[in-house]
Amino acid sequence: MRHLKMVPLMTNEANYNDNDNDDDDDDDDDDDDDDDDDDDDDVIILTLNDKLTGPTQFALPEIEKWKYGPEINYQVNLLTTVINEGEDDRLRIDLNGDMGCRSKNEDSILCRISKLTYHIFDMINNVNETNDIIVNKHFEIGFNANGIEKLVMENPIHVEHLKLIYNFAAQLNIGVNIGQHLKTTFSFVKKENFTLGECDTIFNISLKEKDRSSSSFSEEEEEEKEEVKEKEEEEEEEEEEEKNSTFGDLDEIKLTLIDVPKMSSDIDLVIEKIRNPKRCTRGDKYMFWLAGSNEKSNVISSFSRINVKENESFESSTITTVKLKLLKPAILHEFTKIKLKSINQATGPLPTITRPVILNFSSDDITENNLID
């Protein structure tokens, strides 16, 4: 199985052999040998792969301060706007919080959301207030070749909380082997598991590099490039402290992409996904987190964008437009986003989910699941 990997390097000199295949037991043995030979290169590897389409990690070699592996922390945001047809008044809800995730195995990650804060501005009912949502739940995200396969939840859980978790978990959904497809085309259609069920999704991939080979430039362009490079190096030194804050107190951590064809060490990877709701198995049952299970909805459009800037950031978002039939017809716009906030050492063993409920991400109707409160 080939991987798209984000790798924080524990030393500036550390290297990782991107030709290793995780399914090859012999390679695992070789890795152990390499660890013994090069104890100075301590590497923590975060992977984004064809099965596990969200970040996970393992240590090469295991060192005391990373005894329990890394915890990846994300800032999460859900901006919801509802407008009644024929009216200017609207309902606007801005919800923010944090989500922490850790690797459980090659195909799953364990995440936790404790508290979310939302500000509601309701012009229709003259409401302007801020409240907290206490979720305080662990949940496991399981992946397959089409993206998210299942969610394992702690029971009981409020349906409203579960809908929020569905939205945020979906932002970790890549659902494609990037390295394989980049060899043939940058645009293609593929099955994807999403909040709308199983969809025929259009993938558009863009791969930009900060540095290119000299053959791509004229002589004048090369001179200009050198001048720009010198200025960039000065700016990078000034920005280094700000970048390091993303990774806690470990100023030697870097993010890099493995198994992606490239000539430079810094790339900007963009994955865009366009869904036709009519080609999704649940395009007529959108899970608006504040609406009841009997509310009728019709998804008009769904668009996602994932951006990985090597050595800098990871960000994933989805814009969804839905036609709702409430007391009167209304249009709902939802903008869901997660952004890499920090990478820190986990402080203890992986927790266990008590009274687990397993939900098929693309087929189960969570609002009708009698195991959910």
Phi, psi and omega in degrees: 000128180271154187233147163257115191238139167258122187240115169276118183272128184283345170222156180293339182267353187293146179230156176226133182281105184282003176270354180293145176244123185294342181274358184259113182297328180295323179295323179299319179296320180296321180300320180298320180295318181297323181298319181294327185279337188226072184288347182280342184260095180263118188237132169249128187247124175256127185247144167234105188234182185294330175269302182272091187270026171222164186295139170217186185197160167209160188256138175226104346275177177284127177241161191300317184288343175249031184306320182257013179079177180274157170244125181263122183253132181242144167271129182245146181214138176225111180254118184242132176230129178238127180235123175291138181298132179083004181232154178268336181293149184213164173250128181231128180231123179246111185247133183222154178179196181231150176225128178251136183228145176223155179285136172258313174203190185299332187247010182205154175231153179248124184237167179212135170239124181265302184220142174237145178241133179230147175247126182247131177235105185248101180290334183290314183254011177056053180244133177215098187209164178237135181219163175254147172245115180268106179269301175052050182227144167269150174210145180255134177251118178256139186241153169223192186295339181260008179119225181281127180264319185204161169239134174251117187248157170278131180254135005273162175212141179292142180300321180299320178293320181295321178297320177296316178299318177304313182296315183288320178299323182297338180287346175269009187267106173268308171076020181203149174277100187298310183302321181293315184286331180293343178286340186241315185202159178258357180220131183197168178247135183210153174294140179216137173273127182213182180295342178268010183098209176272124186240150166272101190255137174273121178258131171237123184243132177237132181232108181248141180244140178288326180243139176236163180292157184297335181292346182271356186235151170279174182296319179295321179295326179296318179295316179297322181296321180295320179296316179297321181297319179298318179294320180296322179296321177295317180294323180296323178297321180290328183272353187301318181296320179293319179295319183297333181297338177295331187247040177064222182261016182260091186287355180266357181284138174224155173255132175219157182255129180251150179068020173246124182299126182199159179251341182243175182267351181235116180229161178240108182258126178236127176242118177250140182229125181245127182243134169267109184306333179290343177257021176243143186289341178233037181293345180256012182224067181284141185265070173295122194292340179260353183269151177287167184291342182267000179286134180271140181216156178221111182287128181269317182204156178212124183223131179238152179217127177243131181231120176245113175259113186300137182071005185229300193202162171226130181214138181220137183213159178220135174248124181234133176243129187227141172262119182255149173245088178264226174296330174214158181302141180215157176250129180249132173242127177236130176242110182251133182216141167235146183220133178301125182254313181197160173233120183227166176289133173293146187262357180193179180296163177298133177288162179255136176280119178272146181048060184290145172240125181260123181241129174288120190297321188265347186236329183289137172269102188294333182286346179252003181283116186286359177271352183257131178286000000 
